């Protein structure tokens, strides 16, 4: 059996399998049912590993073990595999969510918080910085900053970024506004995002900056999150940002922002 490496690679990503698992699975699909020894020969997977791989595939819902001698394994229809994998992912996600929920009020979380708060005392503010890779990580961190904001939130973003922030940050921005946090957002306003801008105007003062290209956020004049790349050209997985906790730099940047703020057109 010859299966292209490109196809095996796609299967690995889609179904979250390792190389041996996709080799054994595709080998079994081609035979419908087979023994471990036969699958080892067809898939070119070491015989010593084949039983472990088959057991793993069975637990994940890809195959079924047929009782008898010799023991044979039966491949399920690909459509059935997809449904089983989807159900398993939902169950796994719920179980993980429950485990995380049980941490609330647990001594483990208290110890983690104690470790975090005690550790900060020994860290200089200039050392509190980090690099964030991937747009999802950037927005997770930005959402955390917004949720912790006490006085001001200043966001400068792109036209597309405005829509993304509406989708990701709206609940946290709404809560921040109710806490009395002053929120200002600047972005190029276009026909494509004008509705988003108006919706965000319910929780923030939104202004149009057609000629400004920038992606950053300032929280409480203390913390800055800079996006370093142009979101029009970079893939979301390779988006890159820098978080800095520095009052001096944040205040300087916000003073520059104040100079430009009055020049921007209100939405």
N, C-alpha and C positions, 0 to 999 in steps of 0.2 A: 504494500500500500504506500503510495506517494502522496503526501499532503504538503502543500507549499508552506514554507516558513512564515510567509506573510499572513496566510490564513490562520495558522496556529497562533501567531502573535495577536491577531484580532480577537480570537477566542479567549485568550488569556486575559485580555483587558476587559472584554464584555462580561465574562463569567467569573472573573477573579480567580483563575486557576494557575497553577504552576506549569512548567513545560512538560513534566512527566504526566501530569493529569490530563492535559489536552491531548497528548499523544495516545495515551491508553484509551481515553474516551472516544476519540475519532476512530481508533482501531476497532473498538467494540461496535460503534455505529455502523461500520462497514460490514461487520459480521452478524449483527443483530444479537447473537449470543455466542459466548466463547469461554474457554478456560483461561486461567491466569497464565499458563505456560504458552498457549497460543498467542495471547495478547502481547506477551513479552517479546516473542519473535517478530510479530507484525509491527509493533510500535518501536522496537529497538530500545526498550526500557529494560534495565537490569532485572532479572528474575527476582532477585532478593528484595527489590523495591516494589514489584508489581502488586503483591497482595496488600501492602500498605496503601498504595495509590487507589486500588479498587475499593478498599474499605473507606477511604476518604471520599471517593466519588459517591459511594452508597449513602453515606451520612449527609452529603450535600444534595441528594435527591436526583442524581444523574443516572443511576443504574439500580438494578435490583439483583440480589443474589438468588440463584435458583438452587433449591435444596436437592441433594442427590450426590452420587459419585460417578464421575468426578464433579466437583463443584463448578458450576457454570454461572456466568454473569450475563444478565439480559439488559440490553440498551433500551431506554424509554424513547418515545417519540420526542424529537426536539421541541415541539410545541408544548408537550407536557413538562419537559425539563425547564423551559422558560417559566411556566406557571409555578412550578415547585420552587425554583430559585427565588422568584418574586415573593412568594409566601414566606420562605425562610428568612429573607432579608427583613421583611416586616416584623416577623416574630423576634428576630435578633435585635432589631432596632428598639422594639418595645422593651425587651429584657434589659438592654443597656440603659435605656432611659429610666427604668424602674430602679436599677442599681445606683444611678446618679442621683435620683430623687431621694433615695434612702440616706444619702450623705448629709442632707439638710438636717441639722440638729445632731448629727453624729459626731463623736469625739475625734474621728479621723479628720473631718472638715475643720474642727476647732484647732487641731494640731497644725494643719496646713496653714490656716490663717495666722496662727501664732508664729509659725516659721516665717511666713511672708512679712508680717509686721515687724517682728524682731530683727529680721535680716535687713530691712530698709535702713535701720538706724546706723548700720555700718557701711552704707553705700553713699558715696557722694552724689549729689543731684546731677553733676555733669556726666556721671557714669550710667545714668538711667536712660539708655537708648537701645535701639534694636532695629534690625532689618527685617522686613516682612516680604515674603515672596508669594505671589499668587493673589488674584483679586479677591477671592473668597476670604483669605487670611486678612487682607487689608480691610475689608468691610467688617469682619468680625471684630477687629481691633478698634475700628472707628466707632462701631456701635457701642462698644464698651466705654470708650471715652465720652460719647454723648450721654450714656446712662449715668455716668459719674459726674457730669458737668454740674457746677453749682451757680455760676454767674453768667458766663458768655460762651457762645459757640459761633465761630466764624468759619464758613465753608466757601472755598473757591473751587469750582469744578468745571468740567467740559459740558457741552450740550448733551451728549449721551450720558455722561456721568450724573447729570441732574435727574434723569429718569431712573437710573439705577439707585440713586440715593433715596428717591421717593419710595421705591419698592422695599428697600432694605431698612431705612432709618425712620420712616414715618412714625411708627409706634413709639420709638424712643424719643424722637423730637417732640411729639405731642406731650409726652410725660414731662419732658424737660421744660416745655413752655408752661405747663401747669405748676411746675416748681418755681416759676418766676425767672427762668433762664432767658437771657436776651439772645435771640438766634438771628443771624444774618447769613444769607446765601447769595453768592454771585456766580453767574454762569451765562454763556451766550444763549439768548432766548430765540428760538426758531419756531416755525409753524409746527414742527414735529413735537416740540416739548412745551408749548405754551400752556396746554391744559395742565401738565405736570407742575409748571411754575405757579399757576393759579391755585392749585391744590396745596402746594407747599406754603403759599402765602397765608394759609390759615394758621400756620404755626410759626412762621418766620417772615422776616422782611426780605423779599427776593428782589434782586436788581439785575439788570441786563448789562453784560460786558462783552460786546461783540469783538473787540480787538484784543482782549486779554486771554492769554493761554496759560493756564496754571491749574494745578490740582493739589490743594493742601487744606488742612483744617487746623484751627487754633482753638484750644479749649482753656477757658479761664485765664487767659494770658500766661499760661504756664507750660502747656504741652502742645507740641506740633506733630502732625502727621503729614509728611511730604510724599506725594506720589512722584516718582522720578522719571517716568516714561510717558510718551504720548499714547493715550488710550485708543487713538484712531489707527495706530499701526502695530501695537503690541498685542500678542495673544493674551487673554485673561490669565492663563496659567503662568505666564512669564512676567506679569505686571510686578513692579517692584516699588517698595516704599520704605521710608525711614521714619521711625518714631523717636522723638527727642523730648525729654522732660527737662526743660531749661527755661526758667523764668526770664532771664536776661534776653535771650534770643527771641522768645515768644513775644515779649513786649515790644521789642524793636520791630519785628515783622508786623505786629498789629498796628503800630504807629504809622508804618508805611501804608498799610491797608486803609487806615482812617483818611489819609490824604486822598486816596483814589476813590473812596466810598461815595463821596458826594457827586463825583463825576458820572457815576453809573446811573442808568435810567431805571426808575421804579417800574415794577410790573403792575 
